[in-house]
Amino acid sequence: MGTPLTQKELDDAAFLDFVGKGDVDKVSTMIAKGQELDAMTESGETGVHLAVNAMDEAMLKLLVANQAAIDVPDKKGVRPITIAVLLNQPKLFEILKNNRADLTIVNPHSQSTLLHTAVWAGHEEMVELLLRTGAFKGELMEIEDADGRTALHLAAFRASEAVCKMLIDAGAQGVGAGDKFNMKPAALAERSGRKKSKEYLQECETAFTAAMAAVKMKGKLKSKEIAATGVDDSA
């Protein structure tokens, strides 16, 4: 026979069961009696994970109001806000964001950001919502997942042309870069049969290449000018 469960383990199991079932009254009663909110399932999911998975706004608000930790990852590095993004639940997302969920954390297992998640799921509304937060600029926009793919790479392969445009308009720079399999966004769009995305990304790649060539040429001309005159007036 195995070791008997402690009272805390029994209480935690009951608490998580009530959360999963959406039983607000019983969860409220347990919290009032001192139930700890850090209980986890075997896979590392907290009550907040379960509430978001169940798309239970009332339960999530109850847990958050009682100071439940909202950014704890499960054993796969998935946080509750990641689930809200994946399930395309803007109300749940906003509850977590407004209670200081960190939008910038990168999953240590998949190396993916929340933007990767939204794009992979093809949720235009959620991509737009994430971009509006202003968090996904510069380095965070260009983070590569475990396959060397930025959000733009994933958009090319999985999402609509509109999502690709959103990312480019928001400053995505990886249109000319390959993933770890040396696939550029336009090539990924072609592979998944997304003709409009492919054409748009090819246009962007051509424009990007031309712009980089112009910058390179300008640099060469400036170097020649400095060498000839000994004067650098760029300061």
Secondary structure, DSSP 4 states (H G I P E B T S, - for coil): -PPPPPHHHHHHHHHHHHHHHT-HHHHHHHHHTT--TT-B-TT--BHHHHHHHTT-HHHHHHHHHTT--S----TTS--HHHHHHHTT-HHHHHHHHHTT--TTPPPTTT---HHHHHHHHT-HHHHHHHHHTT---GGGTT---TTS--HHHHHHHHS-HHHHHHHHHTT--GGG---TT---HHHHHHHTT-HHHHHHHHHHHHHHHHHHHHHHHHHHHHHHHHHHH------
